Amino acid sequence: MRAALWLMGLFAMAVALALFAGNNQSSVTWFWSPYRVDMSLNLAIVLLFLGFVLIYAALRALAALLQMPHQARRWRMQQKERAMNQSLLEAFSHLQAGRFLRARKSALIVLATEQSLRQSDASLPYGQRLSATANLLAADASHALQDTPLRDKHWQQALELLPVPGNMQDEEIREGAQMRAARWALDDRDATESIRRLGELPLGASRRTIALRIKLKAARLAGNTEIALDTARLLAKHRAFSPAASASVVRGLLLASIRDARDTSSLQQFWLSLDEEERAMPEVAIPATERLIELGGEAPQARTWLLPVWEHLLGHPGPRTEAHLLKLVQVLQSCLSKLDGAWLARIEAAANAHPREPRLQYLAGMACVQRELWGKAQLLLSRAAPQLQDSLLCTRAWQRLALMAEHRGDMQASAMSWKLAAQAMVVLPENPARDE
C-alpha cells in the first residue's frame, strides 16, 4: 500500500512539473556590471538546484575530511579493543586447556592493552572489570604454576580495581575473587585461611553451592567435623550431590563425629542434634551406641538409642537387615545389663517371629541369662549355637552353655560345650565381622 502511494505521488509530481515547465514563459535576468544575462525561469531553477547540490556535497566532503583523524583514532581504539577481547578469550581457552604459561601471557596482554587505552584517554566503560578479570586469570595461571608471589600480586590488583561500593557486576567479580582465594588456600592445605576467606563473603554468596563445597573440604581438612556436617547437610538440601553421594558424605561425617566424642556428655549432645531419620539409620545408631558403651554409658540409655533401629530392621526384612543384624545383636548383647521386662518381651517376640534366625535365638537366650531364666536360656542357646555362622557369637554361646552346665553339675555336658567353644574359637580370626 505504501509503495502504491509513493508511485501515485511521483506521478503527480511529474505531471505538475510538466505542466509548470512546459507552459512557463517567464525569464530571469542576471545583472553583474557590466554584464547582463537573460535565461528562462526553468533554467534558473535547475541551476539553483545544481548549485545547492554542489555546495552540500562540498560541505559533506569537508566534514568527512575533518573527521578523518577522529575516525582513524576510533578505528585504532576498536582494533585494540578487539585484540584485547581476543586475548581475554585466549586466556580463558588456554587456562581450560591447561596451558598456564600461555594463559598468563594472554592475560598480561589484556592488561597492557587496557593500560595503553587508559593512558591515551580512550578508556573503555568496562575497562576496570576487564582488567580485574584478566588479573584473576593471571592469578589462576600463576597458582597452577606454583608462583605464589605473582598470584597474590595479581589477586590484590584485581581487588584494588573493584571498590566495595561498586555496582552489582563489580561485587560479583569481587566475590568470585574471594572464592578463588579460598580455593587456592585449600589447594595449599591451609584450611584455616580458606575458611577465613569464605567468612569474608556476604551471607548470600557464602551459601552458594561452590562456596559450600569449598567450605566442606576445608572443614574436613581442618578436622572440624561439626562445621563439615552442617555444610554437608546444606549441600544435600541444595541437591549439590546425588542422593546416594549426599547420604554417604553425611554418614561418613556422622561416624567421624561419633569417633571424636571423648565422653558421654559430648556424645549425648551430638545424639540430640540428630534428627529422627538420622537416629534411625543403622549405620549411625549402632556405632553411636557402641561408642557410648565404650565410654561407660548406661545400658538402658544404649538400648533406647537402639530401639528405632531394632524396630526398623525387624519390621523391614531384606538385604539391609542381613547386613546390620549381626552388628545389632553384638551391640545389644553388650548392653543387656539391667534388662527390663519390656525389652525382654521385645527380644522374645522377635525370636518367636523368626525361629530360623539363630542370631535372634542367641540374643533371646543371652537376655534370659541376664534375667536368670536358666531353663529358657538353655533351650534357646542350645538351639542357636550349632547354627550360628559368626565365630564370636558361636563361641560365646558354647561358653555360656558350658558355664550353665557346670552350675547344674553336668560336667560331661560342660566339657563338651567347652570343646565346641574352643573349636569355634579356632576360626575366629578369619571372621570378617570379628576383624572389623
Secondary structure, DSSP 8 states (H G I E B T S, - for coil): -HHHHHHHHHHHHHHHHHHHHHS---EEEEEETTEEEEEEHHHHHHHHHHHHHHHHHHHHHHHHHHHHHHHHHHHHHHHHHHHHHHHHHHHHHHHHHT-HHHHHHHHHHHHHHHHHHHHTT---TTHHHHHHHHHHHHHHHHHHTT-HHHHHHHHHHHHHHS-TT--HHHHHHHHHHHHHHHHHHHHTT-HHHHHHHHHTS-HHHHTSHHHHHHHHHHHHHHT-HHHHHHHHHHHHHTT-S-HHHHHHHHHHHHHHHHHH--SHHHHHHHHHHS-HHHHT-HHHHHHHHHHHHHTT--HHHHHHHHHHHHHHHHHS-SHHHHHHHHHHHHHHHHT-TT--HHHHHHHHHHHHH-TT-HHHHHHHHHHHHHTT-HHHHHHHHHHHGGG---HHHHHHHHHHHHHHHHHHT-HHHHHHHHHHHHHHHHTGGG-HHHH-
